Amino acid sequence: MINALINKYAFFSRPFLLLRLLKTPTIAGVTLTMSLLGGLTGCQKQTDNPSTSNQSASNSSATTVSSNAVINTQLPTVYATTNVWGSVAKAVGGDKVNVIVGVDDLSQDPHDYQATATDKLNITKSAVMLVNGGGYDDWGMSLAESVSHKPVVINAVALSGLSPNTDNAADEPAGEHQHDTQHEIKTADPQPSDHTHVHSEVPSEVHSEVHSHSHGDFNEHVFFSLDTAKKVAEAVNKQLAATSPANQAIYAKNTQQFIQQIDALKVKAKQIGQQKAITAFATEPVIGYLLADMGIKDVTPKAYVVQSETDAGVSVKVLNDSKSLLSNKQVGLLVVNAQTEDATSKQLITLAKASTVPVVAVYETLPDGVTSYTQFIEKTLDDFAAATR
């Protein structure tokens, strides 16, 4: 709620208006306290205000990442298109990195995010930019290629090796050696120890200009791929170390700890479906990679998956067939995207509850109370574990 207010009222960056607001007991039911004042001071929109440029590293080491950040100019800055990927960058950089994110709102579908002039300014000031890729956040790639000072772009889909339509592209200054096609980007070999550059041609589905929630045969939600998260962390470590050699040992230690935590989460995920035959109907394929790690079989009808991605939506017949799966308890779980509910998914939720089929909600950005990537995954796993007991 507070972040939403801050994003909406950009004048919070002007002290005299902030002081006026602080005299008011509440704003939209949110009590303004000294802790809120501290939050605004440490997490405001990045500006050129020189009074914030020389803050110590400890002042920029908030556990959470958001679209609001105080920049320590002595440290490298990473811009991430979502707070999920931003939390991976923060796990690696700790208090030796500035992390700014674009999508930081549970009510916002990252596919449909409308970038602002502030996003462009923040990208210009960043040494590294972290994108999901795969058509998920094309707005970010477009901005990165449009700025004069181009950050090194880490593309999670390209690093993942999961997409059959992209090479193992990883991190390279955005727009470098551009050609006359909008579907080409310059990228680097993903191996951390290899500094040779290779060219990768990214197909149209990766750089589509249509910001729809379209998946095709590839699930671009690689932030739910634990192996991909580790690869991204390694790539961030490499770039931060190159940008800030003095902190190289800290980045390496943080990365090692992060990878160990992810490996522990993989073990936890496997235990959920161990020696069980759990099936799930997913209104969207968002959670697909983590479902596989949990050993949960996705039995969503292909016709539902295909039709749900069209403007016309799911046909009456396909919807009725899907409802039968729930009412007859032919699936063990209903998995829904909490951030993109529509009339169809609401009908399925109502039916699932009436049929005592557990419903698990998943998220594309950090839910309330979650401040790190490992917490994000652990909460998701805990929700599935509770639903399958």
PyMOL commands that set and color helices and strands:
alter all, ss='L'
color gray80, all
select helices_A, chain A and resi 2-8+10-13+15-22+34-42+50-52+57-60+83-96+110-112+117-124+138-146+156-160+222-224+226-243+245-273+285-294+302-308+316-327+343-354+373-387
alter helices_A, ss='H'
color red, helices_A
select strands_A, chain A and resi 26-27+30-31+77-82+98-103+128-131+152-155+171-173+184-188+197-201+279-282+297-298+333-337+359-362
alter strands_A, ss='S'
color yellow, strands_A
deselect
rebuild
show_as cartoon
